[in-house]
Amino acid sequence: MSEANSLGREGSVSLIHLDLPRTFPMLSIFQDEGPLHQSLANVLKEYVCY
């Protein structure tokens, strides 16, 4: 069983915050102060819950 599967949805959502800075690191629009940072986080959270 993978780590994400063993953590459940809540644990997987918490991992999103760790992975966001590593997602497309060369595109500043997805970084902490970028305009699409929160949008990307929201999409990833919704996908985990789906």
mmCIF file of the N, C-alpha and C atoms, coordinates in Angstrom:
data_MODEL
# 
_entry.id   MODEL 
# 
loop_
_atom_site.group_PDB 
_atom_site.id 
_atom_site.type_symbol 
_atom_site.label_atom_id 
_atom_site.label_alt_id 
_atom_site.label_comp_id 
_atom_site.label_asym_id 
_atom_site.label_entity_id 
_atom_site.label_seq_id 
_atom_site.pdbx_PDB_ins_code 
_atom_site.Cartn_x 
_atom_site.Cartn_y 
_atom_site.Cartn_z 
_atom_site.occupancy 
_atom_site.B_iso_or_equiv 
_atom_site.pdbx_formal_charge 
_atom_site.auth_seq_id 
_atom_site.auth_comp_id 
_atom_site.auth_asym_id 
_atom_site.auth_atom_id 
_atom_site.pdbx_PDB_model_num 
ATOM 1   N N  . MET A 1 1  ? 0.853   -1.171 0.000   1.00 0.00 ? 1  MET A N  1 
ATOM 2   C CA . MET A 1 1  ? 0.000   0.000  0.000   1.00 0.00 ? 1  MET A CA 1 
ATOM 3   C C  . MET A 1 1  ? 0.900   1.235  0.000   1.00 0.00 ? 1  MET A C  1 
ATOM 4   N N  . SER A 1 2  ? 0.571   2.197  -0.842  1.00 0.00 ? 2  SER A N  1 
ATOM 5   C CA . SER A 1 2  ? 1.385   3.402  -0.901  1.00 0.00 ? 2  SER A CA 1 
ATOM 6   C C  . SER A 1 2  ? 1.112   4.298  0.298   1.00 0.00 ? 2  SER A C  1 
ATOM 7   N N  . GLU A 1 3  ? 2.025   5.257  0.533   1.00 0.00 ? 3  GLU A N  1 
ATOM 8   C CA . GLU A 1 3  ? 1.877   6.159  1.678   1.00 0.00 ? 3  GLU A CA 1 
ATOM 9   C C  . GLU A 1 3  ? 0.590   6.961  1.573   1.00 0.00 ? 3  GLU A C  1 
ATOM 10  N N  . ALA A 1 4  ? 0.262   7.453  0.383   1.00 0.00 ? 4  ALA A N  1 
ATOM 11  C CA . ALA A 1 4  ? -0.952  8.255  0.215   1.00 0.00 ? 4  ALA A CA 1 
ATOM 12  C C  . ALA A 1 4  ? -2.198  7.433  0.515   1.00 0.00 ? 4  ALA A C  1 
ATOM 13  N N  . ASN A 1 5  ? -2.212  6.168  0.112   1.00 0.00 ? 5  ASN A N  1 
ATOM 14  C CA . ASN A 1 5  ? -3.368  5.320  0.382   1.00 0.00 ? 5  ASN A CA 1 
ATOM 15  C C  . ASN A 1 5  ? -3.525  5.041  1.868   1.00 0.00 ? 5  ASN A C  1 
ATOM 16  N N  . SER A 1 6  ? -2.436  4.898  2.572   1.00 0.00 ? 6  SER A N  1 
ATOM 17  C CA . SER A 1 6  ? -2.513  4.582  3.994   1.00 0.00 ? 6  SER A CA 1 
ATOM 18  C C  . SER A 1 6  ? -2.870  5.806  4.835   1.00 0.00 ? 6  SER A C  1 
ATOM 19  N N  . LEU A 1 7  ? -2.694  7.015  4.304   1.00 0.00 ? 7  LEU A N  1 
ATOM 20  C CA . LEU A 1 7  ? -2.991  8.231  5.047   1.00 0.00 ? 7  LEU A CA 1 
ATOM 21  C C  . LEU A 1 7  ? -4.458  8.635  4.969   1.00 0.00 ? 7  LEU A C  1 
ATOM 22  N N  . GLY A 1 8  ? -5.163  8.172  3.985   1.00 0.00 ? 8  GLY A N  1 
ATOM 23  C CA . GLY A 1 8  ? -6.537  8.589  3.791   1.00 0.00 ? 8  GLY A CA 1 
ATOM 24  C C  . GLY A 1 8  ? -6.590  9.959  3.125   1.00 0.00 ? 8  GLY A C  1 
ATOM 25  N N  . ARG A 1 9  ? -7.793  10.456 2.957   1.00 0.00 ? 9  ARG A N  1 
ATOM 26  C CA . ARG A 1 9  ? -7.978  11.733 2.260   1.00 0.00 ? 9  ARG A CA 1 
ATOM 27  C C  . ARG A 1 9  ? -7.320  12.891 2.986   1.00 0.00 ? 9  ARG A C  1 
ATOM 28  N N  . GLU A 1 10 ? -7.504  12.969 4.307   1.00 0.00 ? 10 GLU A N  1 
ATOM 29  C CA . GLU A 1 10 ? -6.943  14.091 5.066   1.00 0.00 ? 10 GLU A CA 1 
ATOM 30  C C  . GLU A 1 10 ? -5.425  14.110 4.976   1.00 0.00 ? 10 GLU A C  1 
ATOM 31  N N  . GLY A 1 11 ? -4.835  12.945 5.081   1.00 0.00 ? 11 GLY A N  1 
ATOM 32  C CA . GLY A 1 11 ? -3.378  12.856 4.981   1.00 0.00 ? 11 GLY A CA 1 
ATOM 33  C C  . GLY A 1 11 ? -2.880  13.208 3.595   1.00 0.00 ? 11 GLY A C  1 
ATOM 34  N N  . SER A 1 12 ? -3.640  12.792 2.587   1.00 0.00 ? 12 SER A N  1 
ATOM 35  C CA . SER A 1 12 ? -3.262  13.124 1.220   1.00 0.00 ? 12 SER A CA 1 
ATOM 36  C C  . SER A 1 12 ? -3.351  14.618 0.964   1.00 0.00 ? 12 SER A C  1 
ATOM 37  N N  . VAL A 1 13 ? -4.363  15.263 1.517   1.00 0.00 ? 13 VAL A N  1 
ATOM 38  C CA . VAL A 1 13 ? -4.499  16.716 1.364   1.00 0.00 ? 13 VAL A CA 1 
ATOM 39  C C  . VAL A 1 13 ? -3.310  17.412 2.008   1.00 0.00 ? 13 VAL A C  1 
ATOM 40  N N  . SER A 1 14 ? -2.852  16.919 3.145   1.00 0.00 ? 14 SER A N  1 
ATOM 41  C CA . SER A 1 14 ? -1.710  17.555 3.801   1.00 0.00 ? 14 SER A CA 1 
ATOM 42  C C  . SER A 1 14 ? -0.441  17.407 2.967   1.00 0.00 ? 14 SER A C  1 
ATOM 43  N N  . LEU A 1 15 ? -0.336  16.326 2.204   1.00 0.00 ? 15 LEU A N  1 
ATOM 44  C CA . LEU A 1 15 ? 0.829   16.140 1.342   1.00 0.00 ? 15 LEU A CA 1 
ATOM 45  C C  . LEU A 1 15 ? 0.838   17.119 0.173   1.00 0.00 ? 15 LEU A C  1 
ATOM 46  N N  . ILE A 1 16 ? -0.321  17.602 -0.215  1.00 0.00 ? 16 ILE A N  1 
ATOM 47  C CA . ILE A 1 16 ? -0.401  18.563 -1.312  1.00 0.00 ? 16 ILE A CA 1 
ATOM 48  C C  . ILE A 1 16 ? 0.423   19.799 -0.985  1.00 0.00 ? 16 ILE A C  1 
ATOM 49  N N  . HIS A 1 17 ? 0.358   20.269 0.253   1.00 0.00 ? 17 HIS A N  1 
ATOM 50  C CA . HIS A 1 17 ? 1.102   21.460 0.645   1.00 0.00 ? 17 HIS A CA 1 
ATOM 51  C C  . HIS A 1 17 ? 2.609   21.236 0.541   1.00 0.00 ? 17 HIS A C  1 
ATOM 52  N N  . LEU A 1 18 ? 3.040   19.998 0.731   1.00 0.00 ? 18 LEU A N  1 
ATOM 53  C CA . LEU A 1 18 ? 4.459   19.688 0.580   1.00 0.00 ? 18 LEU A CA 1 
ATOM 54  C C  . LEU A 1 18 ? 4.865   19.633 -0.889  1.00 0.00 ? 18 LEU A C  1 
ATOM 55  N N  . ASP A 1 19 ? 3.967   19.164 -1.728  1.00 0.00 ? 19 ASP A N  1 
ATOM 56  C CA . ASP A 1 19 ? 4.276   18.984 -3.146  1.00 0.00 ? 19 ASP A CA 1 
ATOM 57  C C  . ASP A 1 19 ? 4.100   20.239 -3.989  1.00 0.00 ? 19 ASP A C  1 
ATOM 58  N N  . LEU A 1 20 ? 3.285   21.167 -3.555  1.00 0.00 ? 20 LEU A N  1 
ATOM 59  C CA . LEU A 1 20 ? 3.026   22.357 -4.373  1.00 0.00 ? 20 LEU A CA 1 
ATOM 60  C C  . LEU A 1 20 ? 4.292   23.102 -4.783  1.00 0.00 ? 20 LEU A C  1 
ATOM 61  N N  . PRO A 1 21 ? 5.240   23.359 -3.885  1.00 0.00 ? 21 PRO A N  1 
ATOM 62  C CA . PRO A 1 21 ? 6.445   24.075 -4.305  1.00 0.00 ? 21 PRO A CA 1 
ATOM 63  C C  . PRO A 1 21 ? 7.280   23.305 -5.340  1.00 0.00 ? 21 PRO A C  1 
ATOM 64  N N  . ARG A 1 22 ? 7.092   21.987 -5.393  1.00 0.00 ? 22 ARG A N  1 
ATOM 65  C CA . ARG A 1 22 ? 7.846   21.153 -6.341  1.00 0.00 ? 22 ARG A CA 1 
ATOM 66  C C  . ARG A 1 22 ? 7.112   20.970 -7.659  1.00 0.00 ? 22 ARG A C  1 
ATOM 67  N N  . THR A 1 23 ? 5.886   21.468 -7.736  1.00 0.00 ? 23 THR A N  1 
ATOM 68  C CA . THR A 1 23 ? 5.081   21.315 -8.945  1.00 0.00 ? 23 THR A CA 1 
ATOM 69  C C  . THR A 1 23 ? 5.419   22.433 -9.916  1.00 0.00 ? 23 THR A C  1 
ATOM 70  N N  . PHE A 1 24 ? 5.938   22.082 -11.059 1.00 0.00 ? 24 PHE A N  1 
ATOM 71  C CA . PHE A 1 24 ? 6.345   23.048 -12.072 1.00 0.00 ? 24 PHE A CA 1 
ATOM 72  C C  . PHE A 1 24 ? 7.181   24.168 -11.453 1.00 0.00 ? 24 PHE A C  1 
ATOM 73  N N  . PRO A 1 25 ? 8.322   23.849 -10.846 1.00 0.00 ? 25 PRO A N  1 
ATOM 74  C CA . PRO A 1 25 ? 9.112   24.850 -10.122 1.00 0.00 ? 25 PRO A CA 1 
ATOM 75  C C  . PRO A 1 25 ? 9.582   26.007 -10.999 1.00 0.00 ? 25 PRO A C  1 
ATOM 76  N N  . MET A 1 26 ? 9.672   25.795 -12.286 1.00 0.00 ? 26 MET A N  1 
ATOM 77  C CA . MET A 1 26 ? 10.133  26.861 -13.174 1.00 0.00 ? 26 MET A CA 1 
ATOM 78  C C  . MET A 1 26 ? 9.007   27.828 -13.540 1.00 0.00 ? 26 MET A C  1 
ATOM 79  N N  . LEU A 1 27 ? 7.766   27.463 -13.247 1.00 0.00 ? 27 LEU A N  1 
ATOM 80  C CA . LEU A 1 27 ? 6.632   28.335 -13.545 1.00 0.00 ? 27 LEU A CA 1 
ATOM 81  C C  . LEU A 1 27 ? 6.235   29.070 -12.268 1.00 0.00 ? 27 LEU A C  1 
ATOM 82  N N  . SER A 1 28 ? 6.576   30.321 -12.190 1.00 0.00 ? 28 SER A N  1 
ATOM 83  C CA . SER A 1 28 ? 6.321   31.086 -10.973 1.00 0.00 ? 28 SER A CA 1 
ATOM 84  C C  . SER A 1 28 ? 4.832   31.267 -10.688 1.00 0.00 ? 28 SER A C  1 
ATOM 85  N N  . ILE A 1 29 ? 3.983   31.042 -11.678 1.00 0.00 ? 29 ILE A N  1 
ATOM 86  C CA . ILE A 1 29 ? 2.544   31.221 -11.459 1.00 0.00 ? 29 ILE A CA 1 
ATOM 87  C C  . ILE A 1 29 ? 1.981   30.214 -10.459 1.00 0.00 ? 29 ILE A C  1 
ATOM 88  N N  . PHE A 1 30 ? 2.683   29.087 -10.263 1.00 0.00 ? 30 PHE A N  1 
ATOM 89  C CA . PHE A 1 30 ? 2.219   28.065 -9.325  1.00 0.00 ? 30 PHE A CA 1 
ATOM 90  C C  . PHE A 1 30 ? 2.941   28.119 -7.982  1.00 0.00 ? 30 PHE A C  1 
ATOM 91  N N  . GLN A 1 31 ? 3.914   28.988 -7.822  1.00 0.00 ? 31 GLN A N  1 
ATOM 92  C CA . GLN A 1 31 ? 4.670   29.075 -6.573  1.00 0.00 ? 31 GLN A CA 1 
ATOM 93  C C  . GLN A 1 31 ? 3.885   29.845 -5.518  1.00 0.00 ? 31 GLN A C  1 
ATOM 94  N N  . ASP A 1 32 ? 4.390   29.895 -4.295  1.00 0.00 ? 32 ASP A N  1 
ATOM 95  C CA . ASP A 1 32 ? 3.661   30.444 -3.144  1.00 0.00 ? 32 ASP A CA 1 
ATOM 96  C C  . ASP A 1 32 ? 2.995   31.790 -3.401  1.00 0.00 ? 32 ASP A C  1 
ATOM 97  N N  . GLU A 1 33 ? 3.677   32.695 -4.031  1.00 0.00 ? 33 GLU A N  1 
ATOM 98  C CA . GLU A 1 33 ? 3.118   34.028 -4.273  1.00 0.00 ? 33 GLU A CA 1 
ATOM 99  C C  . GLU A 1 33 ? 2.521   34.166 -5.667  1.00 0.00 ? 33 GLU A C  1 
ATOM 100 N N  . GLY A 1 34 ? 2.497   33.093 -6.422  1.00 0.00 ? 34 GLY A N  1 
ATOM 101 C CA . GLY A 1 34 ? 1.985   33.138 -7.789  1.00 0.00 ? 34 GLY A CA 1 
ATOM 102 C C  . GLY A 1 34 ? 0.470   33.222 -7.840  1.00 0.00 ? 34 GLY A C  1 
ATOM 103 N N  . PRO A 1 35 ? -0.054  33.737 -8.947  1.00 0.00 ? 35 PRO A N  1 
ATOM 104 C CA . PRO A 1 35 ? -1.499  33.943 -9.057  1.00 0.00 ? 35 PRO A CA 1 
ATOM 105 C C  . PRO A 1 35 ? -2.327  32.653 -9.125  1.00 0.00 ? 35 PRO A C  1 
ATOM 106 N N  . LEU A 1 36 ? -1.716  31.547 -9.497  1.00 0.00 ? 36 LEU A N  1 
ATOM 107 C CA . LEU A 1 36 ? -2.471  30.291 -9.621  1.00 0.00 ? 36 LEU A CA 1 
ATOM 108 C C  . LEU A 1 36 ? -2.124  29.268 -8.538  1.00 0.00 ? 36 LEU A C  1 
ATOM 109 N N  . HIS A 1 37 ? -1.370  29.687 -7.547  1.00 0.00 ? 37 HIS A N  1 
ATOM 110 C CA . HIS A 1 37 ? -0.988  28.764 -6.467  1.00 0.00 ? 37 HIS A CA 1 
ATOM 111 C C  . HIS A 1 37 ? -2.213  28.183 -5.770  1.00 0.00 ? 37 HIS A C  1 
ATOM 112 N N  . GLN A 1 38 ? -3.109  29.031 -5.323  1.00 0.00 ? 38 GLN A N  1 
ATOM 113 C CA . GLN A 1 38 ? -4.283  28.566 -4.592  1.00 0.00 ? 38 GLN A CA 1 
ATOM 114 C C  . GLN A 1 38 ? -5.228  27.783 -5.510  1.00 0.00 ? 38 GLN A C  1 
ATOM 115 N N  . SER A 1 39 ? -5.324  28.184 -6.764  1.00 0.00 ? 39 SER A N  1 
ATOM 116 C CA . SER A 1 39 ? -6.174  27.456 -7.711  1.00 0.00 ? 39 SER A CA 1 
ATOM 117 C C  . SER A 1 39 ? -5.667  26.033 -7.910  1.00 0.00 ? 39 SER A C  1 
ATOM 118 N N  . LEU A 1 40 ? -4.359  25.892 -8.054  1.00 0.00 ? 40 LEU A N  1 
ATOM 119 C CA . LEU A 1 40 ? -3.781  24.551 -8.206  1.00 0.00 ? 40 LEU A CA 1 
ATOM 120 C C  . LEU A 1 40 ? -4.017  23.723 -6.947  1.00 0.00 ? 40 LEU A C  1 
ATOM 121 N N  . ALA A 1 41 ? -3.837  24.331 -5.788  1.00 0.00 ? 41 ALA A N  1 
ATOM 122 C CA . ALA A 1 41 ? -4.076  23.627 -4.529  1.00 0.00 ? 41 ALA A CA 1 
ATOM 123 C C  . ALA A 1 41 ? -5.527  23.167 -4.446  1.00 0.00 ? 41 ALA A C  1 
ATOM 124 N N  . ASN A 1 42 ? -6.453  24.022 -4.836  1.00 0.00 ? 42 ASN A N  1 
ATOM 125 C CA . ASN A 1 42 ? -7.875  23.669 -4.781  1.00 0.00 ? 42 ASN A CA 1 
ATOM 126 C C  . ASN A 1 42 ? -8.206  22.514 -5.717  1.00 0.00 ? 42 ASN A C  1 
ATOM 127 N N  . VAL A 1 43 ? -7.666  22.536 -6.918  1.00 0.00 ? 43 VAL A N  1 
ATOM 128 C CA . VAL A 1 43 ? -7.916  21.450 -7.882  1.00 0.00 ? 43 VAL A CA 1 
ATOM 129 C C  . VAL A 1 43 ? -7.377  20.142 -7.339  1.00 0.00 ? 43 VAL A C  1 
ATOM 130 N N  . LEU A 1 44 ? -6.172  20.168 -6.795  1.00 0.00 ? 44 LEU A N  1 
ATOM 131 C CA . LEU A 1 44 ? -5.567  18.941 -6.256  1.00 0.00 ? 44 LEU A CA 1 
ATOM 132 C C  . LEU A 1 44 ? -6.357  18.404 -5.069  1.00 0.00 ? 44 LEU A C  1 
ATOM 133 N N  . LYS A 1 45 ? -6.830  19.291 -4.203  1.00 0.00 ? 45 LYS A N  1 
ATOM 134 C CA . LYS A 1 45 ? -7.642  18.859 -3.057  1.00 0.00 ? 45 LYS A CA 1 
ATOM 135 C C  . LYS A 1 45 ? -8.947  18.236 -3.507  1.00 0.00 ? 45 LYS A C  1 
ATOM 136 N N  . GLU A 1 46 ? -9.593  18.847 -4.491  1.00 0.00 ? 46 GLU A N  1 
ATOM 137 C CA . GLU A 1 46 ? -10.844 18.294 -5.011  1.00 0.00 ? 46 GLU A CA 1 
ATOM 138 C C  . GLU A 1 46 ? -10.615 16.923 -5.640  1.00 0.00 ? 46 GLU A C  1 
ATOM 139 N N  . TYR A 1 47 ? -9.516  16.757 -6.351  1.00 0.00 ? 47 TYR A N  1 
ATOM 140 C CA . TYR A 1 47 ? -9.219  15.479 -6.961  1.00 0.00 ? 47 TYR A CA 1 
ATOM 141 C C  . TYR A 1 47 ? -9.015  14.399 -5.905  1.00 0.00 ? 47 TYR A C  1 
ATOM 142 N N  . VAL A 1 48 ? -8.309  14.739 -4.834  1.00 0.00 ? 48 VAL A N  1 
ATOM 143 C CA . VAL A 1 48 ? -8.103  13.770 -3.741  1.00 0.00 ? 48 VAL A CA 1 
ATOM 144 C C  . VAL A 1 48 ? -9.434  13.344 -3.152  1.00 0.00 ? 48 VAL A C  1 
ATOM 145 N N  . CYS A 1 49 ? -10.337 14.305 -2.965  1.00 0.00 ? 49 CYS A N  1 
ATOM 146 C CA . CYS A 1 49 ? -11.641 13.990 -2.370  1.00 0.00 ? 49 CYS A CA 1 
ATOM 147 C C  . CYS A 1 49 ? -12.543 13.226 -3.330  1.00 0.00 ? 49 CYS A C  1 
ATOM 148 N N  . TYR A 1 50 ? -12.323 13.389 -4.629  1.00 0.00 ? 50 TYR A N  1 
ATOM 149 C CA . TYR A 1 50 ? -13.120 12.685 -5.623  1.00 0.00 ? 50 TYR A CA 1 
ATOM 150 C C  . TYR A 1 50 ? -12.789 11.209 -5.569  1.00 0.00 ? 50 TYR A C  1 
# 
